[in-house]
Amino acid sequence: MTEKKETNPKVDAFMGKSKKWKEEYEKLRNIVLDCGLDEEFKWMHPCYTFEKKNIVLIHGFKEYCALLFHKGALLQDPQGILIQQTENVQAARQIRFTNAQEIVEMEAILKNYIHAAIEVEKAGLKIEFKKETEFESPVEFQNRLDGDPALKTAFEALTPGRQKAYIMFFAAPKQSKTRESRVDKYTQQILEGKGLNDR
């Protein structure tokens, strides 16, 4: 039997302030602590770690609260309950709940998933993140790169994270004209070697 870990005062405060999912948070917290993880408070949420590595996070939204597995993409999902929040989320997966009863009924399953996540960490498994080149560059930006060697060179010199941020930002609008104007607006910034949010 894993010893139950101590609680973290910052999480106590978070729980005390929670209105919408208070009962659900408490139940999730008890389940996770039963699995012997350390309780920390990161990104304004209760976060549970194994040897300083993030395993699972508790968070709430308007429609649901969730357990977020940091390396959920590596877990077996026999129950088919792991959810990828958006297609751009590569590693994390959620299990969502809309009431405390669901959590109570799923306790044994949740513990199995948490223990599996700990095993993934113990084994040192890593997520193979997609390379930035695997993200579809919108045609408006691709055409600009193809026609402007200086821009292409400057873009390729950016860090992968910055490249990805630009590609996703340029690709977001539905209309070609809007994508085009975003590319226009940020061309100079790329030429200066700056990321999307660099000033």
N, C-alpha and C positions, 0 to 999 in steps of 0.2 A: 504494500500500500504506500503510495507516495504521500509524503507529509504535506499537509496543507500549508501554503506559504503565507507570510504576513501580508497584511493589506498596506496600501500606500496612502498616506494622509491626503495627497493631492487627488487621488481617486475617490476617497471618502467625500471630499469637498465637491467633486464633480457629481457624484451620486446624489449628494444632498441637494444640489441645485437643479437636478434633472426633474422635469415635470412630466413630459410626455411618456417616456419609456422607463420610468423609475423602477417599476417592478421587474420588467424584462431585463434591464441592466443588472439588477441584483442577482437574478437567477443565472444569467450568463457569467457574471463575475464568480459566483460560487462554483460553477462547473469548471471554469478555467483554473481557478485556484486549486481545486481538487486534483488537477492534473500536474501540480507541482511546479507551475511556472512562476517567474518573478513578476510582480505587478509594478509597472512603471506608468508614467503619465507622459505621453508624447503626442505631438500634433493636436494638443487639446483633447485627447481621448485616452481612456484606459488602454494600455498596451502591455502585452505579456511576452516575456522573453525567456529564452533558455540560453544560459551562458552568454548573456548580452546580445544574443541574436533575436530579432523580432520574429515572433511566431504568429500571434493573433492580436487583433485590435477589436474593441467593441465600439460601434458607432451607430448613430441614429439619424434617420431622415424623416421627412414628413410622413411618408407612407409606410415605412418599415424601420426596424432596427436590425443590425446585422453583426455577425462575427466575420471579420475580414482576415483571411489567411494570407500572409505576406507572400508565401510561395505556393499558393493554392493551385497554380497551374501544374505543379509537380505531384499533386495528390491523386491517388485513385479515388474515384467518385462512385462507389457502388450504389449509393442511394439516388444519384442524379440530382443532388441538391446544391452543388457549387455553381455560383453564377458569376459570369464575367461582366463587370459593370458596363463597360463600353468596349467596342472592338479595339480601342487603342491601349487598353489595360493588358499588359503582357503577363505579369506575374501573379497579381493578387486575384483572389476569388472570394465571393461572399456566400454566407448562408443567411437567408433573410427570415425575419419573424414579424408577425403582425400582432401577436398577443403572447402573454406569459405561458398560457396553457401549451402552446406549440413547443416552447422551450422545455417544459417539464416532460412532455411526451418524448422529446428527442434526446433527452439527457445522455443516454447510453451511446447513441449514434454520434453525438457531438464530441463526447470524450474519445471515441474511436478516431475521429477525424483529427482532434487535437494531438493525440498520441502519435498518429501517423505523421503529422506536421513536425513534431519533435524529432521523429526518426529521420525525416528528410534532412533536418538541420544536423543531426548527429552524423549522418552519412556524408555531409559536406556537399550535398547536391546543389547545383546552381541552375538558374534559369538561363536558357540560351536566348538572349534578347535578339530581336530582329536587327539586322544591320540597317543603318539609315537608308542604304541604297534599296532596301526592300520596301520602303514606303513609297507609294506612288507619287511621283512629282506631278503636279497639275500641268496640263499641256501648255498653258499660258507661260508658266515659269520655265518649263523645259525649252520652249521655243526661244525664250529670252536668253537662256544659258547657251544654247546652241549658236545663237547669233552674236554673242558678246563674250569673246574669249577672256577678257579681263574679269568680267562678272563670274564666269565659270571658275576661273582660278581662285578668285576671292572666296566664292562659296565653298569650294572644295577644301580651302584652308581652314574653314571654321570647324569647331569641335563637332563631333557627331550629334550631340544633344542640341546644339544651336541649329545645325542643318535640319534636324527633325522638327524643331519648333517652327522654323520658317515654312517647311513643306506642309505641315499640318495647318498652319495659319493661312497660307496661300490657297490650300485646297478646300478650306471650310465653306466659303460662300457657294450658293447654288448657281448663281449667274456668272457667266464667263466675264462679263464686263467688270463685275466687282472683284473677281480674282485678278484680272488685268490691272485694276487700279491699285490693288494691294501690292502687286509686284512693282509697279511704278514707284509707289510711295517708299518702298524699303530697299530699292536697288542701291541707292547711295550708302545706306547703312551697311549693306553687305560688302560693298566696295571698301568701306572703312574698317572691315574686319570685325564689325560689331554684331552681337546676337540680337534677336528680336526685342528683348527688353532692356538692352544696354542703352544707356543715354550718353 
